[in-house]
Amino acid sequence: IKEATSQLQLYKNQLRLITDGNIDLEITFNKLRDAAKANRTPLAETIDLFTKLRVTTQALGKSEEDVLKVTNNLSRALQIAGADGNTAASVIRQFGQAMASGEVRGDEFRSLVEGLGPALAIMAEETGITVGELRKMSRAGELTADVMFDMLKNTEILNEKFAALQPTIQQTEIAFTDSFKVMLAAIGEASGATSLYQSTLDRLISVMDGVSEALTESPFA
């Protein structure tokens, strides 16, 4: 219960940066939890991706719903591409940097091509252009953050391709683990065990600090 609660507290602290009050926080958390299950991705990665995109796209005037849709589609694109953890992290980092800078530059574009592979080709073809043309736009400084964002937001074929994939045992285990953590955290909160444990630690910290201060002031210390 302690470990599960600690992890959920970290997740929710991330979301506090981009939400307005506890009600908005819980609504957003539940949306992302549903998204993680639907996209067969870990809850931690889904929250991290959404938070980064929400922060970096605020200057572009993107709505929360648009960012959630791009979070879903980017997660699914990575699944279609078969990206491992390191590759997925690199794509998310480079995509976030592109959103923050307003354009997709050479290194960022190369990272997206390598990480998304066939998924990027599918989305590009859907918009009527090729990956090669996207590369030329990137070199010419014409591949803006808006173009990439809208490509991910508006794709439909990508979702069809994703729906055709069968969930793996590993993905089912990830969903099970996340649901188990959420349940344990809820048990800890409902039973009062979490608040009791935390208040006990706070009292012990105060006692230990008092002892340390007394010994420091003591002439025999």
C-alpha positions, 0 to 999 in steps of 0.5 A: 500500500505504501509503495503504490500510494507513493507512486500515485502521489508522484503521478498526481503531483505531476498533474498538479502543475497543469490542473486547476484544483483537486476536482480537475486533477481527479478528472484528468487522472481518470482520463489518463488512466482510461487512456493508458488501458486503451493504449496498452501503455504504462500509466506512468508513461502516459501521465509523463507524456501528457504532462510534457505535451500540455506544458510545451503546447500551451503557447500553441493554444492547444486544448486539453482534449487535443493534447489528450488525443495526441497523447493517445495517438503518439502512444499508439504510434509507438506501439505500432512501431514496436519501440522499446522503452529507450526509443519511446523515451527518446521520441517523447523527449524530441517531440516535446522539444519540437513542440516547445521550439515551434518547429521540428529540426533535423535531429528531432526529425531523425529521432522521430523517423527512427522511433516511429518508423512505419507509424510515421509513414502511415500518418504522412501518407494519410495527409497526402505527403511522404516521409521524404517530403517531411524531411525536406520541409524539416531541412527548409525549416517549414516543418512546424510544431503545428504540422506534426501536432495536427498530423498526430491529432487527426490521424484515423488510419493509425487507430485502425492499424492499432485496433488490428493488433492483439494485446500481448501478455506483457501489455496485459500484465502492465494493465494489471499492475497499474490497476492493482496499484490504484486499488491498493492506494484506494484501500490505504486512503479509505482505511486511514492507513496511509494518513496514519502512517504519514502522521506517525512519520511526521511525529517521529521526525519532530521527536528526532529533531528535538533530540538532535537539537537538545544534544547539540545544545548540551555541553556534553555533546 
